[in-house]
Amino acid sequence: MARYSWTMSSNTDRYAFLPGAAQYPTIVAGDGVFLIADDGRRILDAAGGAIVGNIGWGRTEVAAAAAAVMSMGYVVPLWPTPSRLALRDELVQHWLPEGFNHVFFTSGGSESTDSAIRLARAYQVAKGRDSRWKVLGRHPSYHGMTTGTMAVASHSARQKGYEPLLLPFPKVPWDDAEQVLKVIEQEDPATIAGFIVEPITGAAGACLTASDEYWQVVTDACREHDILLIADEVMTGYGRTGLNFGHQHFPLVPDVIVGGKGLGGGYVPLGAVAARDEVVDTLRGSGFMYFTFTGNDGACAAGAKVLEIMRREHLVERAASTGAHLGQRLRDEFGQHPAVADIRGRGMFYGLELHCSRDAVVQAAMERDMWVYPAGSGPVADAVMVAPPFVITDAEIELLVATLRAAIDAVYTG
Ligand SMILES: Cc1ncc(COP(=O)(O)O)c(C=O)c1O
């Protein structure tokens, strides 16, 4: 990505892990949908960071909830604590579909998707099917940056150079149900442990959405062959698409639901893997190794507060209604724009596929004090994602649309 010339805060050179990396402003505070830089500039966060922020920034209530438990210190993950129990109860009682009464906590998306891959294998081994190790992934897709999650995904830019480290997990197309069935047969169901899917494709596809028919075929095939169906809801979960989980828009019925990002609202590193009771029962007594920071108390307390705020302020409903308005305004403004190939998504989750450089658009937006998220891989060459915190107002939507228009107009030369 290009170096931002519009700002050269003295702190950025000393922060960058890699020499020559892009330069960004130093952020010192947050306020609703705005990030506030050390020079006082207010940057409209039109992507909630990395599609993370749902309740918006500057919520001291979340920090207070975490602070209240953090003085206790560390407790090994297998022991219950009040904040672990409270988050588990919040999830089971108010968020997860019926029959998902077991949750494994992690420190983010990659740890969660990686754990789900491990869970699929453990489930099959517990059933005596040692030959099942493959986890199907879709093309394009993104599931994280551990070597396991890189292997199961299809995001060429993020995999490049690491190929020898990655297990050869089979890939199926994101939209072709017949091809899915063909790959399952070719690979032999007796070798397949799981199938991981993003209900709406995020970073790699900028909101590519498969048909209901596709999801029905995927669900039926997984049931028929007892392939564990994993919904990676790291981006689409916790209200982002206007329902609790993205899979709920489709006839997609997962066995495992993976979450991260919005679960902690961006305030803490937190992820969760929930599985159907039948799946967890299969593993009874076998053990499932945790991470040192599984169920970190500060993270659990903050996560429970984020979810409570979302319920109290009806923010999932707001993501649906205000999100529909955002989608309409994007379609009004860019539907006929020659630089925009497609506008797709729902709730507070939109992708604009572009006929011009996404990095140039991101930079042009930054020059106008707005952040949008660069996306795309494989069939989606250039795209940006618009996914603001759910608290965005109508006036802020107008500012977002006008700024994005100015950025794209500045980049696109026809
Ligand atoms: C669908 C999906 N899964 C997994 C991940 C990995 O999450 P994290 O970056 O928190 O490790 C991401 C991150 O963008 C994602 O979008």
The ligand as an SDF file (V2000), in Angstrom:
LIG
                    3D

 16 16  0  0  0  0  0  0  0  0999 V2000
  -14.0540  -14.2620    8.1800 C   0  0  0  0  0  0  0  0  0  0  0  0
  -12.8090  -14.0880    8.9880 C   0  0  0  0  0  0  0  0  0  0  0  0
  -12.3170  -15.1200    9.6900 N   0  0  0  0  0  0  0  0  0  0  0  0
  -11.2020  -15.0180   10.4480 C   0  0  0  0  0  0  0  0  0  0  0  0
  -10.5150  -13.8240   10.5190 C   0  0  0  0  0  0  0  0  0  0  0  0
   -9.2810  -13.7320   11.3540 C   0  0  0  0  0  0  0  0  0  0  0  0
   -9.5430  -12.9720   12.4760 O   0  0  0  0  0  0  0  0  0  0  0  0
   -8.3580  -12.2640   13.2920 P   0  0  0  0  0  0  0  0  0  0  0  0
   -7.7540  -11.2530   12.3600 O   0  0  0  0  0  0  0  0  0  0  0  0
   -9.0730  -11.6460   14.4710 O   0  0  0  0  0  0  0  0  0  0  0  0
   -7.3940  -13.2990   13.7060 O   0  0  0  0  0  0  0  0  0  0  0  0
  -10.9860  -12.7160    9.8120 C   0  0  0  0  0  0  0  0  0  0  0  0
  -10.2740  -11.4370    9.8660 C   0  0  0  0  0  0  0  0  0  0  0  0
  -10.4660  -10.5580    9.0750 O   0  0  0  0  0  0  0  0  0  0  0  0
  -12.1570  -12.8440    9.0260 C   0  0  0  0  0  0  0  0  0  0  0  0
  -12.6570  -11.8270    8.3330 O   0  0  0  0  0  0  0  0  0  0  0  0
  1  2  1  0
  2  3  1  0
  2 15  2  0
  3  4  2  0
  4  5  1  0
  5  6  1  0
  5 12  2  0
  6  7  1  0
  7  8  1  0
  8  9  2  0
  8 10  1  0
  8 11  1  0
 12 13  1  0
 12 15  1  0
 13 14  2  0
 15 16  1  0
M  END
$$$$
